């Protein structure tokens, strides 16, 4: 089976904010893949271009160079086989949890009765059957993330794109959400491209971790197979010698790039 996502020498250029008429090369000839059913995390310094790559995968950005293939076919326009879970809450405040979860189905024209039935099914899967009628302002941070996760998965995407989705949560809630994500992923093994600045999170969740260089002209500089047993508990796996060894190896590869990124943001 072809890779779910295949970036081949992808470059992304933006207009320069400082100098009119000039351009800024954010990503330079990035090559990476996400296999069918694989959970891949991308880590790197703040501002290095992680989310830029995710937006290319979603079809929200067109590369200025190179190609992106989705299951072997060049991507043209939006990636209709992908669901996107954003870092910031993207729930509509005037709609309750059930209506927010089922938005994608309604846009696709699914009959109302089927929409409601499937929406309640997914709210139950993420532990929110009791909160279907609540509005976003009545939900905790973790509950909002569960609604967003159900909203993403209810349309049955073959690829799930996630942009630091749990970064705003407290440590305990974050670990609960990570375990819920792994349980849902384990059930049907969708292809996941997960963006995070947290190396511990990346190792605990993933089959593979890709390290990006500091920007500009970011590119993958390391790739690490995470051969930890599944199923995993993200809190418990972090205490194992194999996890600690992986953390040391990957941090060694990215430490210098993190320092470069820090220096650039404080220049």
QUIRAMO-V476643 format. One record per residue. N is the residue number from 1. PHI is phi in radians with two decimals (NA if undefined). OMEGA is omega in whole degrees, -180 to 180 (none if undefined). D_CENTER is the distance of its C-alpha to the mean C-alpha in whole Angstrom. Layout:
N;PHI;OMEGA;D_CENTER + N;PHI;OMEGA;D_CENTER
//
This chain:
1;NA;178;22 + 2;-1.13;178;20 + 3;-1.06;176;17 + 4;-1.11;177;14 + 5;-2.32;178;13 + 6;-2.37;175;16 + 7;-1.54;-179;16 + 8;-2.07;178;19 + 9;0.91;-177;21 + 10;-1.35;174;18 + 11;-2.11;179;20 + 12;-2.34;-179;19 + 13;-2.06;175;22 + 14;-2.07;172;22 + 15;-1.10;180;26 + 16;-1.24;177;27 + 17;-1.36;-175;27 + 18;-1.51;-174;30 + 19;-2.18;-179;32 + 20;-1.09;178;33 + 21;1.54;179;33 + 22;-1.82;-176;31 + 23;-2.16;-178;27 + 24;-2.16;-179;24 + 25;-1.54;-176;23 + 26;-1.37;-179;19 + 27;-2.21;-177;18 + 28;-2.15;172;21 + 29;0.86;179;21 + 30;-1.42;179;17 + 31;-2.17;178;18 + 32;-2.83;179;15 + 33;-2.33;169;14 + 34;-2.19;-178;12 + 35;-1.26;176;15 + 36;-1.07;180;15 + 37;1.35;-176;14 + 38;-1.72;176;13 + 39;-1.84;-177;10 + 40;-2.07;175;9 + 41;-1.90;176;8 + 42;-2.05;179;9 + 43;-2.14;179;11 + 44;2.96;-178;14 + 45;-1.07;176;16 + 46;-0.99;177;15 + 47;1.36;-175;16 + 48;-1.47;179;15 + 49;2.02;-180;13 + 50;-1.05;-178;10 + 51;-1.19;176;9 + 52;-1.06;178;12 + 53;-1.08;179;10 + 54;-1.12;179;7 + 55;-1.20;172;10 + 56;-1.13;180;12 + 57;-1.08;180;11 + 58;-1.41;-175;11 + 59;1.44;178;14 + 60;-1.44;176;14 + 61;-2.22;176;16 + 62;-1.71;-180;19 + 63;-1.06;174;19 + 64;-1.47;176;22 + 65;-2.77;-180;23 + 66;1.40;-177;22 + 67;-2.37;172;20 + 68;-2.16;177;17 + 69;-1.95;177;18 + 70;-2.03;-175;16 + 71;0.85;173;18 + 72;1.56;-178;21 + 73;-1.94;178;21 + 74;-1.00;-180;21 + 75;-1.38;175;18 + 76;-2.18;-178;21 + 77;1.34;-178;19 + 78;-1.23;177;17 + 79;-1.46;-176;14 + 80;-1.31;-180;16 + 81;-1.69;-175;15 + 82;-2.05;167;11 + 83;-1.92;-172;10 + 84;-2.15;175;7 + 85;-1.89;-172;7 + 86;-1.46;176;8 + 87;-1.20;180;9 + 88;-1.46;177;12 + 89;-1.07;-179;14 + 90;-2.05;180;14 + 91;-1.46;178;17 + 92;-1.38;-172;21 + 93;-1.16;-178;23 + 94;-1.61;178;26 + 95;-2.05;179;25 + 96;-1.35;-175;24 + 97;-1.06;-180;22 + 98;-1.09;-180;23 + 99;-1.17;177;23 + 100;-1.16;-179;20 + 101;-1.09;-173;18 + 102;-1.64;-178;21 + 103;-0.95;-177;20 + 104;-1.07;179;18 + 105;-1.17;180;21 + 106;-1.16;177;24 + 107;-1.09;180;23 + 108;-1.52;176;23 + 109;1.45;178;27 + 110;-1.18;178;27 + 111;-0.97;-173;30 + 112;-1.02;-177;30 + 113;-1.09;179;31 + 114;-1.18;179;28 + 115;-1.06;-179;25 + 116;-1.12;-179;27 + 117;-1.06;-179;27 + 118;-1.21;178;24 + 119;-1.08;179;22 + 120;-1.17;177;24 + 121;-1.06;-178;23 + 122;-1.28;174;20 + 123;-1.09;177;21 + 124;-1.15;-179;23 + 125;-1.11;179;20 + 126;-1.74;174;18 + 127;1.35;-177;21 + 128;-2.19;180;22 + 129;-1.02;-178;25 + 130;-1.37;-172;27 + 131;-1.98;-175;25 + 132;-1.02;-175;25 + 133;-1.64;-179;28 + 134;-1.40;178;26 + 135;-1.65;-176;25 + 136;-0.89;-178;22 + 137;-1.20;179;24 + 138;-1.70;-177;26 + 139;-1.93;174;22 + 140;-1.29;179;21 + 141;-1.03;179;18 + 142;-1.15;179;17 + 143;-1.17;177;18 + 144;-1.07;179;16 + 145;-1.16;177;13 + 146;-1.14;176;15 + 147;-1.06;-180;16 + 148;-1.10;179;13 + 149;-1.16;177;11 + 150;-1.11;179;14 + 151;-1.06;180;14 + 152;-1.28;-172;11 + 153;-1.51;-175;13 + 154;-1.10;-179;16 + 155;-1.49;175;16 + 156;0.98;178;16 + 157;-1.25;176;13 + 158;-1.39;-179;14 + 159;-2.22;177;10 + 160;-2.04;179;7 + 161;-1.84;-174;4 + 162;-2.30;-176;2 + 163;-1.88;-180;4 + 164;0.77;-170;6 + 165;-1.19;-175;7 + 166;-1.94;-171;10 + 167;-1.15;-177;11 + 168;-1.55;-176;14 + 169;-1.55;173;15 + 170;-1.21;-171;18 + 171;-1.02;-176;18 + 172;-1.15;180;20 + 173;-1.14;179;18 + 174;-1.07;-180;14 + 175;-1.15;176;16 + 176;-1.09;179;17 + 177;-1.16;178;13 + 178;-1.09;178;12 + 179;-1.16;177;15 + 180;-1.12;177;15 + 181;-1.05;-180;11 + 182;-1.10;180;13 + 183;-1.13;179;16 + 184;-1.17;179;15 + 185;-1.15;-178;13 + 186;-1.07;-176;16 + 187;-1.20;-177;18 + 188;-2.38;172;17 + 189;0.88;170;15 + 190;-1.24;176;12 + 191;-1.38;-176;10 + 192;-2.17;168;7 + 193;-1.97;-170;5 + 194;-2.01;179;3 + 195;-1.72;178;5 + 196;-2.68;172;7 + 197;-1.67;-173;11 + 198;-1.74;-178;12 + 199;-1.10;179;14 + 200;-1.05;179;15 + 201;-1.10;-178;12 + 202;-1.04;-179;10 + 203;-1.17;-176;14 + 204;-1.11;-174;14 + 205;-1.64;-155;11 + 206;-1.72;165;11 + 207;-1.51;-178;14 + 208;-2.59;176;13 + 209;-2.10;178;12 + 210;-1.95;-179;13 + 211;-1.81;176;15 + 212;-1.75;175;15 + 213;-1.33;173;18 + 214;-1.15;177;19 + 215;-1.46;-4;20 + 216;-1.29;-179;21 + 217;1.03;-179;21 + 218;-1.14;-180;18 + 219;-2.80;175;18 + 220;-1.16;178;17 + 221;-2.11;179;19 + 222;-2.85;180;19 + 223;-2.47;-172;17 + 224;-2.28;174;18 + 225;-1.33;-180;18 + 226;-1.79;-174;17 + 227;-1.61;175;20 + 228;-1.58;-176;20 + 229;-1.14;172;22 + 230;-2.08;-1;20 + 231;-1.21;-176;20 + 232;-2.11;164;19 + 233;-1.84;-170;19 + 234;-1.15;178;17 + 235;-1.32;-176;20 + 236;-1.28;-176;22 + 237;-1.13;-178;21 + 238;-1.27;-180;21 + 239;-1.69;-175;24 + 240;-1.48;178;25 + 241;-1.03;-179;27 + 242;-1.12;177;24 + 243;-1.10;-178;21 + 244;-1.09;178;23 + 245;-1.16;177;24 + 246;-1.09;180;21 + 247;-1.03;-180;20 + 248;-1.11;-179;23 + 249;-1.12;-176;23 + 250;-1.26;178;19 + 251;-1.09;177;20 + 252;-1.05;-179;23 + 253;-1.28;-174;22 + 254;-1.86;-174;19 + 255;-1.00;-178;22 + 256;-1.10;179;24 + 257;-1.20;177;21 + 258;-1.11;178;20 + 259;-1.13;176;24 + 260;-1.10;180;24 + 261;-1.09;178;21 + 262;-1.09;-179;23 + 263;-1.11;-179;26 + 264;-1.19;-178;25 + 265;-1.29;-180;24 + 266;-1.92;180;27 + 267;-1.27;none;29
//
